[in-house]
Amino acid sequence: MSHGACFVAQTATSDILLRVTNVCGECYGDLHEGDTIYYDMQYYRYLCECCKEKLCDVMDEQTCEIIDENRQDSLFC
């Protein structure tokens, strides 16, 4: 699944890291300049690639909502 409507891929810039966030909104791992990061359109946060992929596995592509009720939350990828 592409989940294109759910996430916007961007390259982490110094402006994003300085003004918006320098950590992933899901696992709180550090984001670094030049990393590919993903803006979560449902929850308005930036995610690392690992967390984006985990969310894609449990999301409905049409609504961008989590549909897997058995999802095990984890702070680490």
C-alpha positions as CSV (number, residue, x, y, z in Angstrom):
1,M,0.0,0.0,0.0
2,S,1.2,3.5,-0.8
3,H,-0.7,5.5,1.9
4,G,0.1,8.6,-0.2
5,A,-2.8,10.5,1.2
6,C,-1.7,9.7,4.8
7,F,1.9,10.8,4.7
8,V,4.0,13.4,2.9
9,A,7.7,12.5,2.4
10,Q,10.2,15.3,2.9
11,T,13.9,15.7,3.5
12,A,14.6,16.9,7.0
13,T,16.0,20.4,6.7
14,S,17.6,22.6,9.4
15,D,14.5,24.7,9.4
16,I,12.2,21.8,10.1
17,L,14.5,20.4,12.8
18,L,15.0,23.8,14.4
19,R,11.5,25.3,14.1
20,V,9.1,22.3,14.1
21,T,10.7,19.2,15.7
22,N,13.9,17.2,15.8
23,V,12.3,14.0,17.1
24,C,9.9,11.4,15.6
25,G,6.4,12.0,16.8
26,E,5.8,8.3,17.5
27,C,9.1,6.9,19.0
28,Y,10.8,10.2,19.9
29,G,13.9,9.0,18.1
30,D,16.3,11.8,16.8
31,L,15.7,13.1,13.3
32,H,18.8,14.3,11.4
33,E,19.3,16.8,8.6
34,G,19.1,15.0,5.3
35,D,16.9,12.1,6.7
36,T,13.7,11.2,4.8
37,I,10.9,12.1,7.2
38,Y,7.2,11.7,6.8
39,Y,4.5,14.2,7.8
40,D,1.5,12.3,9.2
41,M,-1.6,14.1,7.8
42,Q,-3.9,12.4,10.3
43,Y,-2.1,13.5,13.5
44,Y,0.0,16.4,12.2
45,R,3.4,15.2,13.2
46,Y,6.7,14.2,11.6
47,L,7.7,10.5,11.7
48,C,10.8,8.5,11.0
49,E,10.7,5.9,8.2
50,C,10.5,3.0,10.6
51,C,7.4,4.4,12.5
52,K,5.8,5.4,9.2
53,E,6.1,1.8,7.9
54,K,4.7,0.4,11.2
55,L,1.7,2.6,10.9
56,C,1.2,1.8,7.3
57,D,0.8,-1.9,8.3
58,V,-2.1,-1.1,10.6
59,M,-3.8,1.7,8.7
60,D,-6.7,1.9,6.2
61,E,-5.3,3.6,3.2
62,Q,-8.6,5.4,2.3
63,T,-9.2,7.0,5.7
64,C,-5.7,7.0,7.2
65,E,-7.1,5.6,10.4
66,I,-5.6,2.8,12.5
67,I,-7.7,-0.3,11.9
68,D,-5.6,-3.0,13.7
69,E,-7.0,-3.0,17.2
70,N,-4.3,-5.5,18.3
71,R,-1.5,-3.0,17.5
72,Q,1.2,-3.2,20.1
73,D,2.4,0.2,21.0
74,S,6.1,0.6,21.3
75,L,8.3,3.6,21.9
76,F,11.1,2.0,19.8
77,C,11.4,0.9,16.2
